[in-house]
Amino acid sequence: MNAARRLLYSTAALTTAVLLIAGCAATTPEAAPPTASATAARQLGPEAFAAEIDGGDRFVVNVHTPDEGGIDGTDADIPFDRLEERAAELPQDRDAAIAVYCMTGGMSETAVDTLAGMGYVDLVELRGGMVAWEADGRPLIPPAPDQGSAESGRES
């Protein structure tokens, strides 16, 4: 019975050691899985986004499609999935400051990933999109009368 007791204690000690090691490893930053919300841009709430675009130093892009309106001062309306083919409409300087938004944030998240892949490094994104902008009491420009304007871009 002495051997059975030693086996029981050894098994318990080994199990405890394995659990402790596994628990410690799971809390290290390297073991944490990447989050789905990590993007190439700084996400800003409406107030901070407004401050960024009010200075006029940022090129502002509405990437929502179809056209459902926009924010005053927008420089270009380019659908999120056409940025690469319409790259001529973007600043050619990859260090240019760019602000991106859409209706709720999904399309702009994809857009900033695309822009980062194109080499742009100074990107900000409106967290929550135009929905958050309006909820913060900020006005939107209504959609262009011709609903095909998302393809051609609105004049600013």
CYANA upper distance limits for C-alpha pairs under 8 A (distance plus 0.5 A):
  1 MET  CA      5 ARG  CA      6.78
  2 ASN  CA      6 ARG  CA      6.83
  3 ALA  CA      7 LEU  CA      6.68
  4 ALA  CA      8 LEU  CA      6.71
  5 ARG  CA      9 TYR  CA      6.72
  6 ARG  CA     10 SER  CA      6.46
  7 LEU  CA     11 THR  CA      6.51
  8 LEU  CA     12 ALA  CA      6.66
  9 TYR  CA     13 ALA  CA      6.55
 10 SER  CA     14 LEU  CA      6.55
 11 THR  CA     15 THR  CA      6.55
 12 ALA  CA     16 THR  CA      6.61
 13 ALA  CA     17 ALA  CA      6.66
 14 LEU  CA     18 VAL  CA      6.68
 15 THR  CA     19 LEU  CA      6.68
 16 THR  CA     20 LEU  CA      6.62
 17 ALA  CA     21 ILE  CA      6.65
 18 VAL  CA     22 ALA  CA      6.54
 19 LEU  CA     23 GLY  CA      6.41
 20 LEU  CA     24 CYS  CA      6.65
 21 ILE  CA     25 ALA  CA      6.65
 22 ALA  CA     26 ALA  CA      6.74
 23 GLY  CA     27 THR  CA      7.29
 24 CYS  CA     28 THR  CA      7.43
 25 ALA  CA     31 ALA  CA      7.17
 26 ALA  CA     31 ALA  CA      6.11
 26 ALA  CA     32 ALA  CA      7.36
 27 THR  CA     31 ALA  CA      7.38
 27 THR  CA     32 ALA  CA      7.63
 28 THR  CA     32 ALA  CA      7.28
 34 PRO  CA     38 ALA  CA      8.03
 39 THR  CA    109 GLU  CA      7.09
 39 THR  CA    112 VAL  CA      7.58
 39 THR  CA    113 ASP  CA      6.88
 40 ALA  CA    112 VAL  CA      6.46
 40 ALA  CA    113 ASP  CA      6.16
 40 ALA  CA    116 ALA  CA      6.61
 40 ALA  CA    121 VAL  CA      8.48
 40 ALA  CA    123 LEU  CA      7.68
 41 ALA  CA    112 VAL  CA      6.71
 41 ALA  CA    113 ASP  CA      8.45
 41 ALA  CA    122 ASP  CA      7.90
 41 ALA  CA    123 LEU  CA      5.25
 41 ALA  CA    124 VAL  CA      5.42
 41 ALA  CA    125 GLU  CA      6.52
 42 ARG  CA    123 LEU  CA      7.00
 42 ARG  CA    124 VAL  CA      5.23
 42 ARG  CA    125 GLU  CA      6.58
 43 GLN  CA    124 VAL  CA      6.34
 43 GLN  CA    125 GLU  CA      5.25
 43 GLN  CA    126 LEU  CA      6.38
 43 GLN  CA    127 ARG  CA      5.83
 44 LEU  CA     48 ALA  CA      6.16
 44 LEU  CA     49 PHE  CA      5.92
 44 LEU  CA    124 VAL  CA      7.35
 44 LEU  CA    125 GLU  CA      6.55
 44 LEU  CA    126 LEU  CA      5.75
 44 LEU  CA    127 ARG  CA      5.89
 45 GLY  CA     49 PHE  CA      6.44
 45 GLY  CA    126 LEU  CA      6.53
 45 GLY  CA    127 ARG  CA      5.82
 45 GLY  CA    128 GLY  CA      8.01
 45 GLY  CA    132 ALA  CA      8.25
 46 PRO  CA     50 ALA  CA      6.44
 46 PRO  CA    126 LEU  CA      7.03
 46 PRO  CA    127 ARG  CA      7.83
 46 PRO  CA    132 ALA  CA      7.15
 46 PRO  CA    133 TRP  CA      5.75
 46 PRO  CA    136 ASP  CA      7.27
 47 GLU  CA     51 ALA  CA      6.85
 48 ALA  CA     52 GLU  CA      6.77
 49 PHE  CA     53 ILE  CA      6.84
 49 PHE  CA     99 ALA  CA      8.48
 49 PHE  CA    124 VAL  CA      8.21
 49 PHE  CA    125 GLU  CA      8.08
 49 PHE  CA    126 LEU  CA      6.56
 50 ALA  CA     54 ASP  CA      6.32
 51 ALA  CA     55 GLY  CA      7.40
 52 GLU  CA     56 GLY  CA      8.48
 52 GLU  CA     57 ASP  CA      8.49
 52 GLU  CA     58 ARG  CA      7.55
 52 GLU  CA     99 ALA  CA      8.43
 53 ILE  CA     57 ASP  CA      7.48
 53 ILE  CA     58 ARG  CA      6.23
 53 ILE  CA     59 PHE  CA      8.40
 53 ILE  CA     60 VAL  CA      7.59
 53 ILE  CA     73 GLY  CA      8.26
 53 ILE  CA     99 ALA  CA      7.70
 57 ASP  CA     97 ALA  CA      7.42
 58 ARG  CA     96 ALA  CA      7.93
 58 ARG  CA     97 ALA  CA      5.29
 58 ARG  CA     98 ILE  CA      5.57
 58 ARG  CA     99 ALA  CA      6.62
 59 PHE  CA     74 THR  CA      8.13
 59 PHE  CA     75 ASP  CA      6.58
 59 PHE  CA     91 PRO  CA      8.10
 59 PHE  CA     96 ALA  CA      8.08
 59 PHE  CA     97 ALA  CA      6.70
 59 PHE  CA     98 ILE  CA      5.16
 59 PHE  CA     99 ALA  CA      6.55
 60 VAL  CA     73 GLY  CA      7.71
 60 VAL  CA     74 THR  CA      5.39
 60 VAL  CA     75 ASP  CA      5.62
 60 VAL  CA     76 ALA  CA      7.09
 60 VAL  CA     98 ILE  CA      6.36
 60 VAL  CA     99 ALA  CA      5.19
 60 VAL  CA    100 VAL  CA      6.49
 61 VAL  CA     74 THR  CA      6.44
 61 VAL  CA     75 ASP  CA      6.49
 61 VAL  CA     76 ALA  CA      5.44
 61 VAL  CA     77 ASP  CA      6.25
 61 VAL  CA     78 ILE  CA      7.37
 61 VAL  CA     98 ILE  CA      7.89
 61 VAL  CA     99 ALA  CA      6.65
 61 VAL  CA    100 VAL  CA      5.43
 61 VAL  CA    101 TYR  CA      7.03
 62 ASN  CA     70 GLY  CA      7.23
 62 ASN  CA     71 ILE  CA      8.49
 62 ASN  CA     74 THR  CA      7.29
 62 ASN  CA     76 ALA  CA      6.88
 62 ASN  CA     77 ASP  CA      5.30
 62 ASN  CA     78 ILE  CA      6.84
 62 ASN  CA     79 PRO  CA      8.01
 62 ASN  CA    100 VAL  CA      6.53
 62 ASN  CA    101 TYR  CA      5.68
 62 ASN  CA    102 CYS  CA      6.20
 63 VAL  CA     77 ASP  CA      6.48
 63 VAL  CA     78 ILE  CA      5.61
 63 VAL  CA     79 PRO  CA      4.98
 63 VAL  CA     80 PHE  CA      5.14
 63 VAL  CA    100 VAL  CA      7.43
 63 VAL  CA    101 TYR  CA      6.64
 63 VAL  CA    102 CYS  CA      5.86
 63 VAL  CA    107 MET  CA      7.18
 63 VAL  CA    108 SER  CA      6.72
 63 VAL  CA    111 ALA  CA      7.56
 64 HIS  CA     68 GLU  CA      8.06
 64 HIS  CA     77 ASP  CA      8.29
 64 HIS  CA     78 ILE  CA      8.10
 64 HIS  CA     79 PRO  CA      6.18
 64 HIS  CA     80 PHE  CA      6.99
 64 HIS  CA    101 TYR  CA      7.80
 64 HIS  CA    102 CYS  CA      4.90
 64 HIS  CA    103 MET  CA      6.60
 64 HIS  CA    107 MET  CA      6.86
 64 HIS  CA    108 SER  CA      7.96
 64 HIS  CA    150 ALA  CA      8.34
 65 THR  CA     79 PRO  CA      5.96
 65 THR  CA     80 PHE  CA      7.96
 65 THR  CA    150 ALA  CA      6.52
 66 PRO  CA     79 PRO  CA      8.38
 66 PRO  CA    147 GLN  CA      8.02
 66 PRO  CA    148 GLY  CA      8.27
 66 PRO  CA    150 ALA  CA      6.11
 67 ASP  CA    143 PRO  CA      6.25
 67 ASP  CA    144 ALA  CA      7.77
 67 ASP  CA    147 GLN  CA      6.95
 67 ASP  CA    148 GLY  CA      8.00
 67 ASP  CA    149 SER  CA      6.96
 67 ASP  CA    150 ALA  CA      5.33
 68 GLU  CA    103 MET  CA      8.34
 68 GLU  CA    142 PRO  CA      7.41
 68 GLU  CA    143 PRO  CA      5.41
 69 GLY  CA    140 LEU  CA      6.88
 69 GLY  CA    141 ILE  CA      5.77
 69 GLY  CA    142 PRO  CA      4.92
 69 GLY  CA    143 PRO  CA      4.39
 69 GLY  CA    144 ALA  CA      7.63
 70 GLY  CA     74 THR  CA      7.74
 70 GLY  CA    130 MET  CA      7.82
 70 GLY  CA    140 LEU  CA      5.93
 70 GLY  CA    141 ILE  CA      5.57
 70 GLY  CA    142 PRO  CA      7.26
 70 GLY  CA    143 PRO  CA      7.66
 71 ILE  CA    130 MET  CA      8.28
 71 ILE  CA    139 PRO  CA      7.89
 71 ILE  CA    140 LEU  CA      5.68
 71 ILE  CA    141 ILE  CA      6.35
 72 ASP  CA    140 LEU  CA      7.45
 72 ASP  CA    141 ILE  CA      6.83
 72 ASP  CA    156 SER  CA      8.41
 73 GLY  CA    156 SER  CA      7.11
 74 THR  CA    156 SER  CA      6.95
 75 ASP  CA    156 SER  CA      6.76
 76 ALA  CA     89 GLU  CA      7.89
 76 ALA  CA     90 LEU  CA      8.47
 76 ALA  CA    153 GLY  CA      6.74
 76 ALA  CA    154 ARG  CA      7.55
 76 ALA  CA    155 GLU  CA      8.46
 76 ALA  CA    156 SER  CA      8.36
 77 ASP  CA    150 ALA  CA      6.85
 77 ASP  CA    151 GLU  CA      8.35
 77 ASP  CA    152 SER  CA      8.19
 77 ASP  CA    153 GLY  CA      5.12
 77 ASP  CA    154 ARG  CA      6.80
 78 ILE  CA     82 ARG  CA      7.08
 78 ILE  CA     83 LEU  CA      6.83
 78 ILE  CA     86 ARG  CA      7.93
 78 ILE  CA    150 ALA  CA      7.35
 78 ILE  CA    151 GLU  CA      7.51
 78 ILE  CA    153 GLY  CA      7.04
 79 PRO  CA     83 LEU  CA      7.20
 79 PRO  CA    150 ALA  CA      7.23
 79 PRO  CA    151 GLU  CA      7.65
 80 PHE  CA    107 MET  CA      6.38
 80 PHE  CA    108 SER  CA      7.24
 80 PHE  CA    110 THR  CA      7.35
 80 PHE  CA    111 ALA  CA      5.52
 81 ASP  CA    111 ALA  CA      7.78
 82 ARG  CA     86 ARG  CA      6.59
 83 LEU  CA     87 ALA  CA      6.24
 83 LEU  CA    111 ALA  CA      7.93
 83 LEU  CA    114 THR  CA      7.94
 83 LEU  CA    115 LEU  CA      8.08
 84 GLU  CA    114 THR  CA      8.23
 84 GLU  CA    118 MET  CA      8.15
 86 ARG  CA     90 LEU  CA      8.08
 88 ALA  CA     92 GLN  CA      7.92
 91 PRO  CA     96 ALA  CA      7.04
 92 GLN  CA     96 ALA  CA      8.43
 94 ARG  CA    119 GLY  CA      6.30
 94 ARG  CA    120 TYR  CA      5.02
 94 ARG  CA    121 VAL  CA      7.13
 95 ASP  CA    120 TYR  CA      6.52
 95 ASP  CA    121 VAL  CA      6.33
 95 ASP  CA    122 ASP  CA      6.67
 96 ALA  CA    120 TYR  CA      7.72
 96 ALA  CA    121 VAL  CA      8.25
 96 ALA  CA    122 ASP  CA      6.94
 97 ALA  CA    121 VAL  CA      8.41
 97 ALA  CA    122 ASP  CA      5.42
 97 ALA  CA    123 LEU  CA      6.66
 98 ILE  CA    122 ASP  CA      6.74
 98 ILE  CA    123 LEU  CA      5.53
 98 ILE  CA    124 VAL  CA      6.95
 99 ALA  CA    123 LEU  CA      6.36
 99 ALA  CA    124 VAL  CA      5.32
 99 ALA  CA    125 GLU  CA      6.29
 99 ALA  CA    126 LEU  CA      8.17
100 VAL  CA    108 SER  CA      6.57
100 VAL  CA    111 ALA  CA      8.13
100 VAL  CA    112 VAL  CA      7.70
100 VAL  CA    123 LEU  CA      7.93
100 VAL  CA    124 VAL  CA      6.77
100 VAL  CA    125 GLU  CA      5.37
100 VAL  CA    126 LEU  CA      7.00
101 TYR  CA    105 GLY  CA      7.28
101 TYR  CA    107 MET  CA      8.42
101 TYR  CA    108 SER  CA      5.77
101 TYR  CA    125 GLU  CA      6.32
101 TYR  CA    126 LEU  CA      5.72
101 TYR  CA    129 GLY  CA      6.05
101 TYR  CA    130 MET  CA      7.74
102 CYS  CA    106 GLY  CA      7.99
102 CYS  CA    107 MET  CA      6.56
102 CYS  CA    108 SER  CA      5.95
102 CYS  CA    126 LEU  CA      8.30
102 CYS  CA    129 GLY  CA      5.61
102 CYS  CA    130 MET  CA      6.72
103 MET  CA    107 MET  CA      8.35
103 MET  CA    128 GLY  CA      7.94
103 MET  CA    129 GLY  CA      5.22
103 MET  CA    130 MET  CA      5.18
103 MET  CA    131 VAL  CA      6.46
104 THR  CA    127 ARG  CA      8.17
104 THR  CA    128 GLY  CA      5.21
104 THR  CA    129 GLY  CA      4.69
104 THR  CA    130 MET  CA      6.70
104 THR  CA    131 VAL  CA      6.33
104 THR  CA    132 ALA  CA      7.91
105 GLY  CA    109 GLU  CA      6.53
105 GLY  CA    126 LEU  CA      7.54
105 GLY  CA    127 ARG  CA      6.52
105 GLY  CA    128 GLY  CA      5.53
105 GLY  CA    129 GLY  CA      5.41
106 GLY  CA    110 THR  CA      7.11
107 MET  CA    111 ALA  CA      6.61
108 SER  CA    112 VAL  CA      6.59
108 SER  CA    125 GLU  CA      7.30
108 SER  CA    126 LEU  CA      8.44
108 SER  CA    129 GLY  CA      8.46
109 GLU  CA    113 ASP  CA      6.95
109 GLU  CA    125 GLU  CA      8.04
110 THR  CA    114 THR  CA      6.80
111 ALA  CA    115 LEU  CA      6.57
112 VAL  CA    116 ALA  CA      6.44
112 VAL  CA    123 LEU  CA      7.48
112 VAL  CA    125 GLU  CA      8.01
113 ASP  CA    117 GLY  CA      6.66
114 THR  CA    118 MET  CA      6.76
115 LEU  CA    119 GLY  CA      7.00
115 LEU  CA    120 TYR  CA      6.08
116 ALA  CA    120 TYR  CA      5.37
116 ALA  CA    121 VAL  CA      6.64
126 LEU  CA    130 MET  CA      8.41
127 ARG  CA    132 ALA  CA      7.82
128 GLY  CA    132 ALA  CA      5.41
128 GLY  CA    133 TRP  CA      8.06
129 GLY  CA    133 TRP  CA      6.84
130 MET  CA    134 GLU  CA      6.53
130 MET  CA    140 LEU  CA      8.12
131 VAL  CA    135 ALA  CA      6.62
132 ALA  CA    136 ASP  CA      6.63
133 TRP  CA    137 GLY  CA      7.40
133 TRP  CA    138 ARG  CA      6.12
133 TRP  CA    139 PRO  CA      8.14
134 GLU  CA    138 ARG  CA      5.41
134 GLU  CA    139 PRO  CA      6.56
134 GLU  CA    140 LEU  CA      7.49
143 PRO  CA    147 GLN  CA      7.87
144 ALA  CA    149 SER  CA      6.88
144 ALA  CA    154 ARG  CA      7.63
148 GLY  CA    152 SER  CA      7.64
149 SER  CA    153 GLY  CA      5.83
149 SER  CA    154 ARG  CA      6.73
150 ALA  CA    154 ARG  CA      7.97
